[in-house]
Amino acid sequence: MQFKSWYRSVVPTLLLLAVSAVSNAQLSVDISVNLAPPVLPVYEQPPIPGDGYLWTPGYWAWSDDVQDYYWVPGTWVLAPQPGYLWTPGYWAAAGALFFWHAGYWGPHVGFYGGVNYGYGYGGRGFDGGYWQGEHMYYNRSVTNINSTNITNVYNRTVINNVTVNRASYNGGNGGVRAEATSAELSAVHERHVALAPAQQQHEQMARENPVLRASANNGHPPIAATARPGAFSGAGVIPARPQPQERSQPQAQPRQQPQERSQPQAQPRQQPQERSQPQAQPRQQPQERPQPQAQPRQQPQERPQPQARPQQQRAEHQDDHGHH
């Protein structure tokens, strides 16, 4: 309640100062907040649904009811009439306040704070296409076209000279430093058409969806873009994705030094085992052959003399007789 009473008493006296602070680039100042809007989420553009649609980038809007920012998803919208282009809304800082300048349709793209919304809205003008007669010609280099029904296309490389810092507001501390050019100032005074009924419904649905509040999604809305206004479910719904520097990297593990190949632990060098020498047996002296005991040499037995045969005796006897 204190904020609302402060808002009603202070804001009216600051509106003129705020308008002059942003170079009078857009006529309408719809709301002011003393809290900076979150940075722009990053998301993929859904395919264009058909001929005659123009991309309207997503943005952070403010809700007094919940005292919070909420994300209005980017979406494809039919142009209110051929020849009209969309100028996105933007937040501008003036002192401690942030003022919202609503977007509009017109024959030329005006100033949108230098905010880089992507997909043709790089901070200046629109590089996503141009009108020729009753048809819109789309630049394939910045537009997601996968339909064979759309043949009025061309390719033109877009050189982005704007520093991409994802800031969602102009000026102040951390905002985009950009001022309106003379051509952009001229576009402010052309005939404009405010948000189409489909866009108003789209914003209302975003306001009523709790998951799109900044306090609930921490700047990463689960519905970041849709194929058509108000289509918050089903095919064509694109969630926000982390920034390259925010992508959850696996936690850096302490760099492991290349493991040294496990060297086999140096075993104490074994001396080659000495071949087990047979234990030296006490050398046996060759056994002396038992010498045959010397047998007492037997004297040859004297042959017994044969006894004189009786004949001889007889002869000898005879001889003895002869001498007789």
Secondary structure, 3 states (H helix, E strand, C coil): CHHHHHHHHHHHHHHHHHHHHCCCCCCCCCEEECCCCCCCCECCCCCCCCCCEEEECCEEEEECCCCEEEEECEEEEECCCCCCEEECCEEEEECCEEEEECCEEECCCCCCCCCCCECCECCCCCCCEEEECCEEEEECCCCCCCCCCCCCEECCCCCCCCCCCCCCEECCCCCECCCCCHHHHHHHCCCCECCCHHHHHHHHHHHCCHHHEHHHHCCCCCCCEECCCCCCCCCCCECCECCCCCCCCCCCCCCCCCCCCCCCCCCCCCCCCCCCCCCCCCCCCCCCCCCCCCCCCCCCCCCCCCCCCHHHHHHHHHHHHHCC
